[in-house]
Amino acid sequence: MCLSAEAFALFLSLLPMDIITTTPGEITIHATVKDAHWLQVGDRWCTDAV
């Protein structure tokens, strides 16, 4: 799944900041079941998390 940068920013704003780790081009959301890795692909953010 991919989201525009604007949609991804809105999604992230709904989450507590203490479960988010960032590095250049990658954002990891540390969820209860498993981590979700989002990668920057051009102007979109994509993950294969389900």
Secondary structure, DSSP 8 states (H G I E B T S, - for coil): -EEEHHHHHHHHHTS-GGGEEEETTEEEEE-SSSEEEEEEETTEEE----
